[in-house]
Amino acid sequence: MNRLTIVFVLFLAFVACQPSLKKAQPVAMEDFFKDPEKASFRISPNGQMIIYRAPHMGRMNVFVQKLGDTSAVAVTHESERSIYDAFWESDDRIIYTKDQGGDENTHVLSVKPDGSGLVDHTPFEKVQSTVVDILEDRPNELLVQHNQRNKQIFDVYLLNTATGEMNMVAENPGNITGWVTDHDGKIRAAVTSDGVNTSLLFRDTENDKFRTVITTNFKETLSPVLFTFDNKNLYCISNLGRDKTALVEYDPTTAKEVKLIYENPDVDVSGLDYSKLRKVLTVVYYETDKQQKHFLDSETGQIDAKIKAQIPNYAFQITRKSKDETKLLAYVSSDRYFGGYYLYDVNTGEFKKLADFKPWLKEENMTEMKPVSYQSRDGLTINGYLTLPLGVKPEKLPVIINPHGGPWARDSWGFNPEVQFLANNGYAVLQMNFRGSTGYGRKFWESSFKQWGQTMQDDISDGVKWLVDQGIADSTKVAIYGASYGGYATLAGLTITPELYAAGVDYVGVANMFTFMNSIPPYWEPFRQMFYEQVGDPAKDSLMLAQVSPVFLVDKIKAPLFVAQGANDPRVNKAESDQMVKALKDRGVDVEYMVKANEGHGFYNQENQFDFYRSMLAFLDKHLKPQETK
């Protein structure tokens, strides 16, 4: 029995058991999308305190709590925009990042655990600032990068958070797109790009000049992740000489791979973890239908097994450790459990829950996200996930086709609030990792080049046909919804294959391939030529790009369309949605258009999310379930 047959048999078993399940109780839309009760836990280096984000003043702010205490104190008080992330610089200072109105020009700020000493360390206008590295062994210091000097590139600065002093330690010559620090916090490696070719740079000390180690085409991956513990070689994720990325040890002096650490024959390696205390690599991650772990260290494997024994039906990952590595934060979740954080004590074996993210979402009202696969018309295996309404016979259902953004990303197994929301309201949802999705090797990725609106879209269309052929989808009640590239795929679906869809929802999606590439953020400029090779050159490939730009194909649209856009979006400019809406209205087509003035590439503020999902559900119900709409 081959793999596809096995997958299909398992799928049939899955759908057969669905009707016997208890039907889900209706869940309010707000419950899916309101801010978590608590999220983003981080443990202090000394293992005595935690920070997390939680609602305060209408936004997600940072709270500090001593382990063992039942109360916490808010140390930030943002009311305009939720904080993106927060982490410990040291036991005495917390770093966090935020932007204004979704413009992605993030600032780096810090505050003490008692809420005093709040400082914006990068108070620059229209400048993006991010953290490069937390220097755990150098209190009050961290490495940040920003593009104040040149909007297209980022220089690195050593920031003293106690004094506010910030000094440049690495000036970008114009082509460096990434920096790598050694275990002493020294910048010793860098990655450059001229838009097509990528080079690995290396230097023996920070006083030396960088030298080029190797130059590869962007299709080849040699991505430095971590220095070896003697600070001489690099652990890299590499596909040099192979289709799937592997974890290797690479010698920058000889420019050679010296050791293969782990590779998987079916999928790419996606990451690794290590013990800074014991100076060993611990685990390699890769993703098949679910995330998998390959242990390189027996001690870590034993700890993992002890935790798994206590939560056998859930996925988990160690996300943070105290400096002595005796207290571990574990993020626990499943496809039906939104997630929460647990604390594991290595010395005692105690494993206790710190918090559920959204305790109001009950697992019994959620449904499984089932891995599936189908064949594309030209013979590729397309992997994806099918989520069916709970307790409903899987026959002739209204279906939402939900292509992911990127497009060089992938959908993964786990709790997805959008998908569960739609399933709870009676819709089946199909997510597919169409060609170009990451994680399946170089050949699969490259098969997407210059295929927007063509074979990439065929993979999505073939998923619709597969669902109809299986009897799951009602062919007259199929909608397509996506964000970013998924928004483009929505518009392409309605214009290139209008016969397939009864409705579409475009969320910050590309409408015009020409204006899209002319309005990319300045810090994407080094990748422009690469983007031309992946998507198309506006000059050389103008005919092709015109043929796959939905704004030029509006006369093909038969189905109603709902468009949502953030006014400050730096990636998919508001002009993309404006053009599409205007073109439809010029034809006399009624199109719903939602614009939020204080949002960027996707809606972040809670009230805007509520507005969007409430309107989207009403739109879908109107056009896919009109007899049920009140």
C-alpha positions, -999 to +999 in steps of 0.1 A: +000+000+000+016+033-011+017+065+010-012+082-009-034+051-004-026+050+033-034+087+037-067+083+018-077+052+039-070+071+071-089+101+058-120+079+050-118+065+086-116+101+098-147+113+079-166+081+088-163+088+125-173+125+123-211+121+125-208+101+157-191+130+174-212+153+195-221+185+177-202+216+189-219+242+209-220+276+192-190+298+202-191+336+201-169+351+174-152+373+201-141+342+220-119+331+191-103+364+185-102+384+217-068+388+233-055+359+253-059+360+290-021+355+291+005+349+264+042+350+255+057+338+288+094+343+295+114+331+325+140+353+341+177+342+340+176+335+377+145+314+373+126+334+399+102+356+378+082+354+347+069+380+323+039+376+300+016+397+278-020+402+290-048+427+284-045+460+301-059+494+291-075+477+261-042+464+247-017+436+253+008+449+278+037+433+298+032+419+333+058+406+358+051+379+383+073+361+409+070+323+406+048+311+433+029+343+436-007+345+425-007+382+414+013+401+388+021+437+381+017+456+348+050+473+339+038+488+306+007+508+299+002+511+262-033+521+251-029+527+214-011+496+202-005+462+217+031+452+224+045+427+199+070+409+221+089+411+254+118+393+269+144+395+297+177+413+290+188+404+325+171+399+359+169+436+362+155+447+329+129+438+303+130+446+266+099+450+245+090+461+210+061+480+195+052+501+164+027+528+156-005+520+136+009+489+120+037+507+101+062+480+111+087+507+122+093+489+155+109+506+185+131+489+211+121+499+247+131+487+281+117+488+316+126+475+350+107+446+366+090+471+391+078+492+362+103+520+367+130+532+343+109+530+311+130+542+281+125+542+243+160+534+231+152+540+194+129+570+193+134+576+156+107+585+131+101+561+102+129+538+113+127+501+120+146+489+150+150+452+161+171+432+185+200+412+171+211+394+202+207+394+240+241+393+256+232+372+286+267+374+301+270+412+297+244+429+319+227+461+306+240+454+270+224+441+239+228+443+202+202+461+181+199+470+145+181+499+127+180+516+094+182+552+104+214+559+084+201+542+053+164+531+050+174+502+028+199+485+052+205+479+089+236+487+109+243+470+143+247+490+175+258+480+210+231+494+233+237+500+270+202+500+285+213+515+318+230+546+303+212+548+269+245+549+251+244+533+217+275+528+195+278+513+161+297+480+161+290+469+125+284+492+096+265+477+068+283+483+035+250+481+017+245+444+010+244+426+044+210+411+052+218+392+084+243+391+112+256+362+134+272+366+168+294+341+185+290+328+220+308+358+234+284+382+217+309+392+190+296+398+154+318+373+135+296+362+106+272+379+082+251+371+052+250+394+021+227+395-009+229+414-042+193+403-049+203+371-067+235+358-051+241+353-014+275+353+003+286+341+037+311+365+053+334+357+082+360+373+104+383+359+132+377+389+155+357+421+155+388+440+147+393+422+114+376+429+081+350+404+069+361+381+041+339+362+017+337+325+025+314+313-002+289+328-027+259+309-038+227+316-059+197+324-037+183+290-046+210+274-026+208+276+012+238+279+036+222+296+065+244+301+096+224+294+128+249+291+156+287+291+162+302+258+174+310+261+211+347+268+205+336+298+183+355+284+153+330+268+130+293+273+122+263+251+125+243+258+093+211+247+077+222+238+042+209+223+009+243+225-008+245+193-029+211+181-017+174+188-022+163+189+014+180+212+039+201+195+065+219+205+097+257+206+091+289+218+107+307+242+083+343+253+085+345+290+073+383+288+070+383+260+044+348+268+031+338+231+035+311+211+052+330+191+078+301+171+094+265+161+086+246+163+118+211+154+107+190+153+075+156+139+068+149+122+034+114+137+031+114+172+044+137+201+053+153+206+087+136+236+102+156+245+134+176+234+164+181+239+201+211+236+223+223+238+259+243+269+265+252+256+300+264+221+289+276+233+255+259+206+234+233+206+206+201+190+220+174+186+193+168+192+156+133+201+144+116+191+111+080+192+100+061+165+082+023+166+088+032+177+123+064+191+140+089+163+148+120+162+170+153+144+165+173+143+197+211+148+196+214+146+234+201+118+257+195+141+287+172+163+266+154+132+252+148+119+287+133+152+298+111+153+267+099+117+274+090+126+310+070+156+299+053+137+271+042+110+296+022+137+315+005+152+284+004+123+259-022+138+236-006+172+232+023+188+213+048+207+233+081+225+229+106+239+254+106+276+246+127+292+274+151+281+302+165+296+333+202+303+331+211+272+351+186+252+329+168+237+359+135+255+352+120+250+317+090+268+301+070+245+279+045+257+253+017+231+251-010+229+224-030+208+200-053+213+170-082+216+195-064+233+224-054+269+218-024+265+241-008+273+274+024+274+293+037+249+318+068+250+341+090+219+344+114+216+373+144+194+362+155+187+397+121+177+411+103+165+380+074+188+389+053+198+358+026+224+365+004+246+344+010+284+346-018+295+324-041+287+295-041+313+268-078+312+262-095+291+289-130+300+276-124+279+244-134+244+254-118+215+235-151+196+232-164+225+210-133+224+187-127+200+158-097+181+144-074+195+118-067+164+098-036+160+076-046+151+040-030+150+006-041+150-031-025+149-065-021+181-086-030+178-123+007+175-132+015+148-107+028+166-076+016+156-041+000+185-024-002+182+014-026+201+035-052+200+063-089+195+063-111+207+091-147+196+092-175+210+113-179+189+144-207+163+144-219+171+109-221+145+081-192+153+058-213+154+026-219+184+003-208+210+029-202+247+023-164+250+021-138+277+026-106+273+006-079+290+026-045+294+009-017+306+031+003+338+028+039+341+019+038+325-006+071+309+006+057+297+039+035+268+049+004+259+068+011+237+099-009+215+122-022+231+153-049+254+167-060+279+141-086+304+155-098+314+120-103+278+110-120+268+142-142+298+139-153+289+104-158+252+114-179+262+144-202+281+120-207+251+098-179+254+072-154+229+062-119+244+056-092+232+033-057+245+037-031+234+012+007+237+009+007+245-028+039+243-048+064+268-034+054+262+002+085+258+023+097+227+041+094+202+012+128+208-004+144+229-031+127+213-061+092+218-048+100+254-038+115+263-072+086+248-090+066+279-080+089+305-096+071+327-120+039+307-114+017+331-095-017+327-110-006+297-130+004+263-116+004+276-080-032+285-086-038+252-102-028+234-070-055+254-052-081+247-079-072+210-078-079+210-041-114+223-048-119+195-074-107+169-049-131+180-022-160+179-047-150+145-061-149+131-025-185+143-020-174+166+009-180+199-008-211+213-024-197+227-056-222+256-055-211+266-020-173+270-022-156+303-012-120+313-012-104+334+016-068+343+022-045+371+034-014+386+018-004+361-009-036+342+001-054+374-007-038+374-041-048+338-046-084+348-037-085+374-064-067+351-088-092+324-081-122+347-087-107+360-120-089+330-134-113+302-123-145+321-116-166+289-121-152+274-089-163+300-063-195+314-050-177+342-030-143+355-021-126+373+008-094+392+001-075+403+032-045+427+024-040+409-009-020+418-041-042+430-070-016+445-095+017+428-099+033+459-113+023+484-086+030+458-059+066+454-068+071+492-072+058+498-037+079+473-016+094+486+016+129+502+012+145+475+034+133+449+009+153+466-019+183+442-017+160+414-026+144+431-056+163+411-083+156+378-065+120+388-063+120+394-101+133+359-106+108+343-083+077+363-094+086+381-126+104+411-140+080+440-146+099+448-178+109+415-192+079+395-180+053+423-184+029+403-206+029+374-181+024+396-151-004+415-168-021+381-175-020+372-138-028+406-123-064+403-110-070+441-114-068+436-152-092+406-151-121+421-132-145+415-161-141+377-153-154+380-118-188+365-112-188+360-074-193+387-047-161+400-031-152+413+003-119+432+006-102+442+039-071+465+040-049+483+065-042+519+055-006+518+068+004+485+052+041+487+041+041+454+022+008+454+003+001+490-002-035+503+002-034+512-035-036+475-043-070+471-027-081+506-039-074+496-075-094+464-073-124+480-056-125+509-081-122+485-111-152+465-098-173+496-089-166+510-124-182+479-138-212+484-115-202+454-093-211+458-056-180+450-035-177+453+003-146+472+013-132+476+048-103+499+055-088+504+090-068+537+093-047+524+123-037+491+108-010+477+086-004+442+070-033+425+088-055+438+117-038+437+151-061+458+173-088+436+188-117+458+179-107+458+143-103+420+143-139+417+157-152+440+130-135+420+102-145+386+114-181+396+121-184+411+087-167+382+070-190+357+086-221+377+076-207+379+040-201+342+038-234+332+053-252+356+029-237+340-002-231+304+009-259+297+033-286+323+022-315+301+034-300+301+069-292+338+071-316+356+094 
